[in-house]
Amino acid sequence: MEFGTVGGEAAMGLRVLTLEMRNCGTGEYRVSGYPDLRLLDEDGTPLDVVVEHGSTGVSRIESFEQPPTELVLAPGDHATAGIVWRNTYHDTTNPPQVGARIDIAPLEGRPRQTFTPRLGTDGGPPQSSSPATTIDLGSTGRIGVSPWQPPRN
């Protein structure tokens, strides 16, 4: 498996990042459920972040609330999932949390990979020269994640 980002949106403190998982193997890969992810700071230290299935703990987004379905990824196929968070700061006694890398497994218990999220111009798909993007949580300490889905065309 190979992981990366394929898009993102930001408006009024609400952030959404679309993750992609690509089957780089030679056989089919089955997945049903939610990515298992952790956010790491720039030094690689895990952040104290609550990861919730769905978006209701952050801001209700209908596509995040769909139940998981089984996907069968042939070699070269990919699936997407989203993460959502707010960039707000309520606690001035602690520094803001900023995720610089994502440590992810397709599902809990499967092998993990760590990658640096990147976005292209205007939040679009990244190019090889695209700069890194951060997951700027402020002091919220909470993100929502959608189930893996077939890519939207």
N, C-alpha and C positions, 0 to 999 in steps of 0.2 A: 504494500500500500504506500501511496505517496499522498501527503497532505499539503494544502496551501489555501490561499484566499482567492476568491474570484469576484468580489465586489463588496461594497459597503455603502451605508447611508448615515447621515448625521443631521439631526434637526432639533433645535431647542433642547439640547442636553440629552436627547435619546440617540443612542448609537446602535447600529445593526451591522454585523459583519457576516458575510457568507463564506462558509468553509467548503472546501472541495476535498473529496477522497477519491483517488484514482487507483484502479486495480492495475498494478504494474506486473502482476504475476502471469503465469501461463494457464491457470485454471480459473474456474468460476469462484467468486467470493460472495458468500451470503451474509447479509446484515439486516437486522431488524431491531430498531431501538434508537437510543440516543448516544451521541459521542460521549466518551468519558474524557473530560478535559480538566486541566489545571492551568492556571495562569502563573507565569514566572516573571520575576522582575529582571532588570538588565544584568544582574549578577547570577541569574539562574535559581534564585531562591523562590520557592512557592509562596504565593500570596495567600492570605487568609480570606478566601472568597467562597461564598455559598453559591454552588451551581445548581440551579433548579431546572427540572424538566418543564418546558413550556415558558411562557412569558409573563404570566399574570403577576408574579412578584415584582416585575419591573414596569411593564406597560403591555396591556393585552394586544397581541398581534395574532390574527386568526391563523395564519400558516404555522405558527409555533404550537398551536393547540390541537393540531391534527394528530390522531393516534398513529403510532408507528406501523409501518407495513413492511413486509419482507421484500427486500430487493436482492436480485441476483445480478452481480456485476461480472460480465464477461471480461476477458483481458482487454484493457484499454478503456472500459466503461468507467463512469464516475457517478458519484452521488453528492448531494449537497446537504448542508445543515446550516442553521443560522445561530448566531449568538447575539443577545441584546443586553444592553446595560445603559445606565444613566451616568452621565458625567456631572454629578452634583457633589457638593461638599457641605456636610452638616456638622462635622466634628473637628474643631480647630485645635484639639489637643493632640491629634495624630496627623502625620503627613499623609497626603493623598496616595492612593494605591494606583500604580501604573504597571500594567502587564506589558512586557516587551516581547515575550515569547509564549507560545502555546504548547503545552505538553499534552498529547492527545492519543487516544486509542479508539479504534472504530466502535468498540463496545467495552464495557468493564471486563477486565480479565484478559483482554487481547493485547498483543505487543504494542508498545507505545513508541511515538516519535515526537521530537520537539522541533518546531519550526518558528521562524520569525514571520509574522504576518506582514504582507506588503499589499499596497493598493496602487492602481494606476491613476491616471489623471481623472479627476471628478469622481473618484470612488469606483472606477471601473476595474476590469481585470488587470493585474499587474504585468509589466514587462520585466525582462531580466534586470533592467536598470532602475526599476521602481524603488522608491525609498521605503524603509520600514514604517509601519504604522503602529501606534500603541493603543492599548485598551485602557483608557483613562477613566478609572472608576470613581475618582474623587474619594469620598469616604463611604460610599454606599456598600461596598463589599459584597455585591450580589450581581449575578448574571443569570440570564435564562438561556436555555438551549432548545432548539427544535429537534425533532427526530430526523434521521437521515431520510432524504426524499430523492426521487429522480430529478435530474436537473431540469429547470424550466427552459423552454426554448423561446 
